[in-house]
Amino acid sequence: MSFFKWVYVFLFVHLLLAKPSICNTNLFPNDLEKIPKYFLNHTKRSDFFEWMVKIRRRLHENPEIGFEEFETSKVIREELEKLGINYKYPVAITGVLGYIGTGYPPFVALRADMDALPIQEMVEWEHKSKVAGKMHACGHDAHVAMLLGAARILQEHRDKIQGTVVLVFQPGEEGYGGAKKMIEAGALENIEAIFALHVNSALPVGHVSGRSGPLLAGSGFFEALIKGKGGHAAIPHHTVDPILAASNVIVSLQQIVSREADPLDSQVVTVGKFQGGEAFNVIPDSVIIGGTFRALLRESLLRLEKRIEEVITSQAAVQRCTATVIFADRSKLYPPTINDDNLHTFFTKIATSMLGPLNVKEAPKLTGSEDFSFYQEKVPGYFFFVGMKNETHVKTGSEHSPTFMVNEDVLPYGAALHASLAVRYLLEKEAESTSQERIIINHDEL
């Protein structure tokens, strides 16, 4: 057999035995309804799944709190470079913006927060936090891994993207208002819609939840210095007792919600800080109290802010004390997270295509807060939960707990859903645009 015949035989056998490439876009479904399941099968491949797990564990071992995520950002940029994805850095100190697609409208964004918490991890496992007093106790390491997973899918199928997907890797979600700083740095430029997810330890793996309208509360923080006149506990009539004043203030603050708020309008006022006095027999000169206030509607949040100051100053005055109230700056006043109605319909359709109607739940309203709400004030946005509960696994703590642990089985679902939302959004926008052009042409013909 000639040399060339051997070459042909070798190539023919090689093609027969070769495994299908994960980048083979010929398998991409023509039916839009099949895209979510196609992407989910993609992310469940062992090589793809293990790649996301490796990234997530690397991040978990090296947690960084708000605006200190330099190594986290470095990992993200390394992975984007390996995937051939263009990005912008730095954005809002440590943030990263990735770009996939044509570079032209329409633009849709996917966001992942990447900061950890100042909590000492109490779970003993191979990839425990290596940084004392810091851990990923809210799943942001998983969020980053899932968005990178979505980035990989999207990049492999970039020829199918009719527009541009913007990957928003955001610092400082945990109380730092990082979303607002990302917006100020131009993260939402040209964006028409934005999506974000959060792992949920109470929702089973393979399930997702979301809702239209208010989902999470807006929140703010306050601190008050209540001044009186100190003295010996044996002669209280010679003093002006700030502890008594602060106690009355706290009771009165609870009445703002119980007696002034509509019971159907969820609101919370909590005093979690009380500092005053160092001796059993001495009435101090002053007391410091502090707390948080939350509401599902922005107008309710602003009313709470106003009433908290009025109640503290007036109740302190009743007890002959003075009070100075300080609120956290406006960048730390998180608005309520309110999901766009149209995007809720869209999310439900995509999630149902992927998981079936029984696994797509309506999320309950919660009084926790999320700075994703800053994006939603600028453009239509949608925030949803991805389940990671598995009854066969060891039960771990909830979010913000030192015993919190991510069930990594959630990773394929989050990555595939992110990618599906982006691709379907852009394809439907393109179809909508084409339909409008046809209407214009037909109108001109008339």
Stockholm file with secondary structure:
# STOCKHOLM 1.0

chainA/1-446         MSFFKWVYVFLFVHLLLAKPSICNTNLFPNDLEKIPKYFLNHTKRSDFFEWMVKIRRRLHENPEIGFEEFETSKVIREELEKLGINYKYPVAITGVLGYIGTGYPPFVALRADMDALPIQEMVEWEHKSKVAGKMHACGHDAHVAMLLGAARILQEHRDKIQGTVVLVFQPGEEGYGGAKKMIEAGALENIEAIFALHVNSALPVGHVSGRSGPLLAGSGFFEALIKGKGGHAAIPHHTVDPILAASNVIVSLQQIVSREADPLDSQVVTVGKFQGGEAFNVIPDSVIIGGTFRALLRESLLRLEKRIEEVITSQAAVQRCTATVIFADRSKLYPPTINDDNLHTFFTKIATSMLGPLNVKEAPKLTGSEDFSFYQEKVPGYFFFVGMKNETHVKTGSEHSPTFMVNEDVLPYGAALHASLAVRYLLEKEAESTSQERIIINHDEL
#=GR chainA/1-446 SS CCHHHHHHHHHHHHHHHCCCCTTCGGGCCSSGGGHHHHHHHHHTSHHHHHHHHHHHHHHHHSCCCTTCCHHHHHHHHHHHHHHTCEEEEEETTTEEEEEEECSSSCEEEEEEECCCBSCCCCCCSTTCCSSTTCBCCSSHHHHHHHHHHHHHHHHHTGGGCSSEEEEEEECCCSSSCHHHHHHHTTTTTTEEEEEEEEEEEEEETTCEEECSEEEECEEEEEEEEEECBCEETTCGGGSBCHHHHHHHHHHHHHHHHHHHSCTTSCEEEEEEEEECCSSTTEECSEEEEEEEEEESSHHHHHHHHHHHHHHHHHHHHHTTCEEEEEECCGGGCBCCEEECHHHHHHHHHHHHHHHCGGGEEECCCBSCCCTTHHHHTTSCEEEEEEEEECTTSCCCBCTTSTTBCCCGGGHHHHHHHHHHHHHHHHHHHHHHHHHHHHHHHHHHHC
#=GC SS_cons         CCHHHHHHHHHHHHHHHCCCCTTCGGGCCSSGGGHHHHHHHHHTSHHHHHHHHHHHHHHHHSCCCTTCCHHHHHHHHHHHHHHTCEEEEEETTTEEEEEEECSSSCEEEEEEECCCBSCCCCCCSTTCCSSTTCBCCSSHHHHHHHHHHHHHHHHHTGGGCSSEEEEEEECCCSSSCHHHHHHHTTTTTTEEEEEEEEEEEEEETTCEEECSEEEECEEEEEEEEEECBCEETTCGGGSBCHHHHHHHHHHHHHHHHHHHSCTTSCEEEEEEEEECCSSTTEECSEEEEEEEEEESSHHHHHHHHHHHHHHHHHHHHHTTCEEEEEECCGGGCBCCEEECHHHHHHHHHHHHHHHCGGGEEECCCBSCCCTTHHHHTTSCEEEEEEEEECTTSCCCBCTTSTTBCCCGGGHHHHHHHHHHHHHHHHHHHHHHHHHHHHHHHHHHHC
//
